[in-house]
Amino acid sequence: MKRTFLPIIALIFVVASSDAQQIAVLKYGGGGDWYSNPTALPNLIKFCNANLGTKIDPQPETVEAGSVTIFKYPFLHMTGHGNVFFTDDEVQNLKTYLMSGGFLHIDDNYGMEPYLRRELQKLFPDKQLEELGADHPIFDQKFKFPGGLPKIHEHDGKRPQAFGVFDNGRLILLYTFECDLGDGWEDPTVHNDPEEVRQRALQMGANIVAYAFKS
């Protein structure tokens, strides 16, 4: 019975929380370090509240992929370096969340890409990741990125890419790859990034938040 009524309940949660300014970290299975960059989201939230006029709870919550509580949050953030695995129930839960109005930002902290693509095929077997061009509105919010996604940490010389999954033209999932935004959001002492680099990362993160909250 619970599974039968989940889509209806989920829709109610998402609609009810569509004006809520809350962000949660997505906890997933498979052994990957979903808890990476612990100072990243609090710093991004502080930056957004100061520069966008948002009123996001300064302390992000942690939610599990299969929990109905994900529907309380209009914005989920996911990161890590390694394996990602979603059970069948988690796949159904996440898909319902996204199709009902939720938004998921996945920031590859280098290493999760092959596992993530496998799991996204389970989530959306009829959809493909589409690369976002530099003219996509997410790069033209409060802060302007005419060249598209910035490169924050250099590991292997590859260009940064932003990919998306769309539903009827709405961006429901953003995957930032070869970029390492989350590392740039962390406390300055964690990676010793120049302030200019941290600001680019925070500004791009703020654009993502602004776009997701408006969509």
URGIPE-V274342 format. One record per residue. N is the residue number from 1. RES is the residue in one letter. BURIAL is b if it has 24 or more other C-alpha atoms within 12 Angstrom, else e. D_CENTER is the distance of its C-alpha to the mean C-alpha in Angstrom with 2 decimals. Layout:
n=(N & N)
res=(RES & RES)
burial=(BURIAL & BURIAL)
d_center=(D_CENTER & D_CENTER)
This chain:
n=(1 & 2 & 3 & 4 & 5 & 6 & 7 & 8 & 9 & 10 & 11 & 12 & 13 & 14 & 15 & 16 & 17 & 18 & 19 & 20 & 21 & 22 & 23 & 24 & 25 & 26 & 27 & 28 & 29 & 30 & 31 & 32 & 33 & 34 & 35 & 36 & 37 & 38 & 39 & 40 & 41 & 42 & 43 & 44 & 45 & 46 & 47 & 48 & 49 & 50 & 51 & 52 & 53 & 54 & 55 & 56 & 57 & 58 & 59 & 60 & 61 & 62 & 63 & 64 & 65 & 66 & 67 & 68 & 69 & 70 & 71 & 72 & 73 & 74 & 75 & 76 & 77 & 78 & 79 & 80 & 81 & 82 & 83 & 84 & 85 & 86 & 87 & 88 & 89 & 90 & 91 & 92 & 93 & 94 & 95 & 96 & 97 & 98 & 99 & 100 & 101 & 102 & 103 & 104 & 105 & 106 & 107 & 108 & 109 & 110 & 111 & 112 & 113 & 114 & 115 & 116 & 117 & 118 & 119 & 120 & 121 & 122 & 123 & 124 & 125 & 126 & 127 & 128 & 129 & 130 & 131 & 132 & 133 & 134 & 135 & 136 & 137 & 138 & 139 & 140 & 141 & 142 & 143 & 144 & 145 & 146 & 147 & 148 & 149 & 150 & 151 & 152 & 153 & 154 & 155 & 156 & 157 & 158 & 159 & 160 & 161 & 162 & 163 & 164 & 165 & 166 & 167 & 168 & 169 & 170 & 171 & 172 & 173 & 174 & 175 & 176 & 177 & 178 & 179 & 180 & 181 & 182 & 183 & 184 & 185 & 186 & 187 & 188 & 189 & 190 & 191 & 192 & 193 & 194 & 195 & 196 & 197 & 198 & 199 & 200 & 201 & 202 & 203 & 204 & 205 & 206 & 207 & 208 & 209 & 210 & 211 & 212 & 213 & 214 & 215)
res=(M & K & R & T & F & L & P & I & I & A & L & I & F & V & V & A & S & S & D & A & Q & Q & I & A & V & L & K & Y & G & G & G & G & D & W & Y & S & N & P & T & A & L & P & N & L & I & K & F & C & N & A & N & L & G & T & K & I & D & P & Q & P & E & T & V & E & A & G & S & V & T & I & F & K & Y & P & F & L & H & M & T & G & H & G & N & V & F & F & T & D & D & E & V & Q & N & L & K & T & Y & L & M & S & G & G & F & L & H & I & D & D & N & Y & G & M & E & P & Y & L & R & R & E & L & Q & K & L & F & P & D & K & Q & L & E & E & L & G & A & D & H & P & I & F & D & Q & K & F & K & F & P & G & G & L & P & K & I & H & E & H & D & G & K & R & P & Q & A & F & G & V & F & D & N & G & R & L & I & L & L & Y & T & F & E & C & D & L & G & D & G & W & E & D & P & T & V & H & N & D & P & E & E & V & R & Q & R & A & L & Q & M & G & A & N & I & V & A & Y & A & F & K & S)
burial=(e & e & e & e & e & b & b & e & e & b & b & e & b & b & e & e & b & b & e & b & b & b & b & b & b & b & b & b & b & e & e & b & b & b & b & b & b & b & b & b & b & b & b & b & b & b & b & b & e & e & e & b & e & b & e & b & e & e & e & b & b & b & b & b & b & b & b & b & b & b & b & b & b & b & b & b & b & b & b & b & b & b & b & b & b & b & e & e & e & b & b & b & b & b & b & b & b & b & b & b & b & b & b & b & b & b & b & b & b & b & b & b & b & e & b & b & b & e & b & b & e & b & b & b & e & e & e & e & b & e & e & b & e & e & e & b & b & b & b & e & b & e & b & e & b & e & e & b & b & b & b & b & b & e & e & e & e & e & e & b & b & b & b & b & b & b & e & e & e & e & b & b & b & b & b & b & b & b & b & b & b & b & b & b & b & b & b & e & e & e & e & e & e & e & e & e & b & b & b & b & b & b & b & b & b & b & b & b & b & b & b & b & b & e & e)
d_center=(30.78 & 27.42 & 25.68 & 27.70 & 26.58 & 22.89 & 21.79 & 23.98 & 22.82 & 19.14 & 19.90 & 21.80 & 19.06 & 16.48 & 19.28 & 20.54 & 17.35 & 16.33 & 17.78 & 16.47 & 14.51 & 12.69 & 9.46 & 9.38 & 8.55 & 8.82 & 12.17 & 13.32 & 16.75 & 18.45 & 19.03 & 15.99 & 15.18 & 12.07 & 13.53 & 13.39 & 13.39 & 14.61 & 15.42 & 12.26 & 10.54 & 14.10 & 15.01 & 12.22 & 13.17 & 16.76 & 16.38 & 14.92 & 17.68 & 20.23 & 19.42 & 17.95 & 20.07 & 17.32 & 18.37 & 15.33 & 16.57 & 16.77 & 16.09 & 12.80 & 13.71 & 13.12 & 13.15 & 14.29 & 13.18 & 16.66 & 17.20 & 17.99 & 16.59 & 13.00 & 14.69 & 15.36 & 11.85 & 10.70 & 7.11 & 5.46 & 3.67 & 5.41 & 7.87 & 11.61 & 14.68 & 16.33 & 16.88 & 14.62 & 16.58 & 16.24 & 19.56 & 20.89 & 20.37 & 16.71 & 16.30 & 18.17 & 16.33 & 12.79 & 14.43 & 16.30 & 13.40 & 11.66 & 15.16 & 16.18 & 13.93 & 10.58 & 7.16 & 4.22 & 1.33 & 4.05 & 6.30 & 9.77 & 12.08 & 14.90 & 16.31 & 13.90 & 14.24 & 17.34 & 16.30 & 12.93 & 14.88 & 17.44 & 15.27 & 13.69 & 17.38 & 18.03 & 15.40 & 16.55 & 19.90 & 20.87 & 17.96 & 17.07 & 14.25 & 15.53 & 15.40 & 14.79 & 17.94 & 18.41 & 19.74 & 16.58 & 16.28 & 12.86 & 15.07 & 17.73 & 16.63 & 18.17 & 18.03 & 19.34 & 18.26 & 21.00 & 20.39 & 16.73 & 14.08 & 15.90 & 16.88 & 16.38 & 17.90 & 20.51 & 21.07 & 22.74 & 23.37 & 20.99 & 19.38 & 15.68 & 14.14 & 11.33 & 11.34 & 10.61 & 11.88 & 14.06 & 16.20 & 19.31 & 17.89 & 14.78 & 11.42 & 9.68 & 7.10 & 6.09 & 7.01 & 8.34 & 11.57 & 14.64 & 13.30 & 12.23 & 10.56 & 10.14 & 13.86 & 14.71 & 13.37 & 15.57 & 19.13 & 21.49 & 23.64 & 21.12 & 21.09 & 23.72 & 21.87 & 23.91 & 22.96 & 22.54 & 19.78 & 17.97 & 18.44 & 16.98 & 13.76 & 13.67 & 14.75 & 12.12 & 9.42 & 11.71 & 11.91 & 8.30 & 8.95 & 12.37 & 11.65 & 9.44 & 12.18 & 14.87 & 14.00)
